[in-house]
Amino acid sequence: MKVQRSKIFLKNFALISILPVVIIIVFGFLSYVLIEQYIKNEINKNALTLLSQNKNNLELILNEVDYLYMIFGINKDTALRLRRILNANIYKLEDVLELESIKSILNSISYSKPYIYSIYVYFENSNQNFIVTPDGITKVDNYFDKDWFKNFKNNKSELIWIERRRINPYNFLENPIEVLTLYRKIKPAFSKVDEGVIVVNLYLNYIKNLLNLSTFFPEQVIFVLDENKNILCSNLDEDEKDLYSKYVKENKNYLITELKSDAYNISYLSIIPNKYLYNVPLKLLKLISILLLVFLIVALFTSYVIAKINYGSIKKIIDIINSATSNKSLPDVSLTPNDEYGYIMYNIVRNFIEQHYLKTKLQALELLALQSQMNPHFLFNTLELLYLKTLALTGEPNEITEMIENLATILKYSLSNPKTLISVKEEIENTKCYINIAKARYKDKFYVKWQYKESVLDKKIMKLLFQPLIENAIYHGIKPSERKCGIKIKIMEIDNNALKVVVIDNGIGMSREKLEEINFRLNSNNDFSEHIGLINTYERLRLIYNDNFSLKIWSKLGIGTVITIKVPLISS
């Protein structure tokens, strides 16, 4: 009988589990693959858009050399006058006036563009003179920067090219000025002779800042490479070559997107760690695994209960058969709705009565009354079991389950963890849960960008510091706006003993009167209905840090709002 019970259990477990488990596994695998591919395509699409923006921005800067070429390459009058002046040993009044005019043109271009460090214009001449901003005419041998001239002479094949160089105008400078140098040869059409060259030196830091402003992910790296894969520029502060070599060797760990520029023979590279690609699919896989485990536990329990009930019914059938064959009194049989074994038992008893006890055991007819007896408790349990089985078969993750998961995380974070100070990493993770809920409520209304270094993640700060600031930005800045807005959260360590948090939004902003009112309320500790989260945050900061903190608000109507908080770093 024990073997029979095990068979019943295994049979029921197989019937309940196999199909749902197969469906969950197949659905989970397909969801994982599709979501991974979708996220990969979206990241690639965003990376290409970003690289295209950087390409347009940089080429807009590099196109300055085309304007200069129109003046000194295409305009033959200007070119001839400058060539004559560069060849002259003694200047006439006419030469001086023309030279001042040319200097004025070059200086106006150089001074009006914050990214231009200097401009050189050189025509072949026996004196090796060239004109430079802002100094004017000087000799190559007498100028502190001679490398450009050597590079120009050594490059016989290219018409336009870019190099990364260092310029040290003063010998006492420890850190030379890093520049991107753009060369444009002055050469007549269909001629193999170089008449001269236009050189534009661009501040490298300016271009680095442009690259930094356009990244989507905190660890995203952008490289600008020449045709030989030499690094012209990147958004990294240091160790560019080592990190680039690492990315090339470990390319399986990164999502690399490339965009080429034929105009200047350079390429743009976006490198994003794969963790941003697999973050959502891994969460989905984890959720599916949990659902599968829960379902298997429910299936085991259900199979055990059904096996126990069925085994009892079978045992009763065997007892009835044994009693009938041995002419003993039949045991009582009770029927319940949807009980096939009870139905079998009833028919066995009925047939037995018809054959052996039809006249002498009329009381057996009472068994018919049992058909009308319902067990509400069993019916409720059966319906509950059907509900659980249906939910297990058809349930799948969706926006509601995601919102419940995020809300549960926020509640757990708020109500548990009695420590006053927590790590920046914990605070960021909790805040992202709130942002996910807000995005579900305000679809396509705003986006959020984080900016911080890994070194700040272990620093200790007050719990629930970021969420009220972001909530304030959404409800008072972004929600009333008719366009899609952005929120940027910057976290940085300053002076090695303080942490600075800046929350920026480009919502509707506030008028000067409203801003003055909020600052007055903060300083006077008076409560008011609007911006209650901001007031609450201010009070908690005051209780934890006493007066060793600062909270500043800047806002302009129609532009946006900036909230800056500075707190001291506390070890515990």
ABEGO torsion letter per residue (X at the ends): XAAAAAAAAAAAAAAAAAAAAAAAAAAAAAAAAAAAAAAAAAAAAAAAAAAAAAAAAAAAAAAAAAAAAAAAAABAAAAAAAAAAAABABBBAAAAAAAAAAAAAAAAAAAABAABABBBBBBBBAAGBBBBOAAEBBBAAABABAAAAAAAAABAABABBBBBBBBBABAABABBBBBBBBBBBBBBBGBABBAEBBBBBBBAAAAAAAAAAABABAABBBBBBBAAGBBABBABABGAAAAAAAAAAAAAABBBBBBBBAAAGBBBBBBBBAAAAAAAAAAAAAAAAAAAAAAAAAAAAAAAAAAAAAAAAAAAAAAAAAAAAAGBBBBBBBBBBGBAAAAAAAAAAAAAAAAAAAAABAAAAAAAAAAABBBAAAAAAAAAAAAAAAAAAABBBBAAAAAAAAAAAAAAAAABGABABBBAAAAAAAAAAAAAAAAAABBGABBBBBBBBAAAAABBBBBGAAAAAAAAAAAAAAAABABBBBBBBBBBBBGGABBBBBBBBABAEBBAAAAAAAAAAAAAGBBBABGAAAAAAAAAAAAAAEAABBBBBBBBBGAEBBBBBBBBBBAX
